[in-house]
């Protein structure tokens, strides 16, 4: 979504979509958090929630959800927190490197630095 799209977006619609809220639990989600649906939509659900549940049948990053919906990340974060609070989705952070990953030898790093300075 470009800045122009955001400026054309009706602020009343965004207000309605979020129920007037402007903030979500900031620590629960970040841009690369993977979202997975835990069930199918039910009748009477908000249309954005339905789209999210259908889209996230397979792990999908929050930033991808935002892009697909055409909504700002801040708005999508509020919607996702709603679904997370009701147990309709799970949020997983991408796995990081194994704990036993060895870093390069300090002497090797020094030699690389010296070599780069000579360039």
Long-range contacts (C-beta under 8 A, 24 or more apart in sequence): 1-66, 1-67, 1-70, 1-71, 1-72, 5-70, 6-72, 9-72, 14-71, 14-72, 14-75, 17-46, 17-48, 17-71, 17-75, 17-79, 18-75, 18-78, 18-79, 21-78, 22-74, 23-74, 23-78, 24-74, 24-77, 24-78, 24-80, 24-81, 25-81, 28-81, 28-84, 28-91, 29-62, 29-77, 29-80, 29-81, 29-84, 29-91, 30-62, 30-93, 31-61, 31-62, 31-63, 31-73, 32-61, 32-62, 32-63, 32-93, 32-94, 33-61, 33-62, 33-91, 33-92, 33-93, 34-59, 34-60, 34-61, 34-91, 34-92, 34-93, 34-94, 35-59, 35-60, 35-61, 35-62, 35-65, 35-80, 35-89, 35-90, 35-91, 36-60, 36-89, 36-90, 36-91, 36-92, 37-88, 37-89, 38-87, 38-88, 38-89, 38-90, 39-88, 46-79, 48-79, 49-79, 49-82, 49-83, 49-88, 52-76, 52-79, 52-80, 52-83, 52-89, 53-83, 53-88, 53-89, 56-89, 59-92
